[in-house]
Amino acid sequence: MPEPPVAQLMHRRVITAVPDTPFKELAGLMITRDLDALPVIDPAGRPLGVVTEADVLAKLEFHGGTDYPPLLASGRCRSRWRKSAGLTAAELMTTPAATVGVDEPVHVAVRALATHRVRRLCVVSGEGRLVGMIARQDVLRVFLRGDGVIRADVEHELREIVDGSDEVGVEIADGVVTLSGTLSLRSATEHAGRVTHHVPGVIAVHNNLRYDIDDLVITGL
């Protein structure tokens, strides 16, 4: 089974703000809708930035810009201080918005979450319009797939690798897959391990496959 696209895991109903949404309305939306971030969009529906809880709380940290940051404050601290005087979404939002394409595989979203150090991403269409949001917890749902479903997917993927003379056993417990048996070529055993790792929900692979011929030595790979 191929890796699921972002579209399968994202939330499609998204509450948004516009650049001139006032501060109090932003705070109210976060509280009443239990949100930690609000994407800010332009008239065409493209994300311009995101207002996070941290952006809003800066006003309490620095009392609306009347308190100055420490003399040797970091760049992030000074950025919060500047935002503390903000009155609208445009003045508060973190830019640019961290985005991922709706059709991208889920590992691309995970990498973007780590690279941007954010909790969630704006999901955009090919035209750049906001179509959803995906959070870290949404991605974690991949690991909730049942062992039976995962095993069926692993066996399906391995059919492309083994031939009639090969024997492969697949055992799985809590997402950990153990491969056993014998394949003709060493390259096939290593490929089987890689393919199994890519099945959604697999946590680890114990590749105990043996081989008859070490073709990697013969070919020098």
Buried (B, 14 or more C-beta within 10 A) or exposed (E): BEBBBBBEBBEEEBEBBEBEBEBEEBBEBBEEEEBEBBBBBEEEBBBBBBBBBBBBBBBEBBEEBEEEBEEEEEEEBEBBBBBBBBEBBBBBBBEEBBBBBBEBBBEBBBEBBEEBEBBBBBBBBEEBBBBBBBBBEBBEBBEEBEBEBBBBBBBEBBEEBBEEEBEBEBEBEEBBBBBBBEBBBBBBBBBBBEBBBBBBBBEEBEBEBEBEEEBBEEEEE
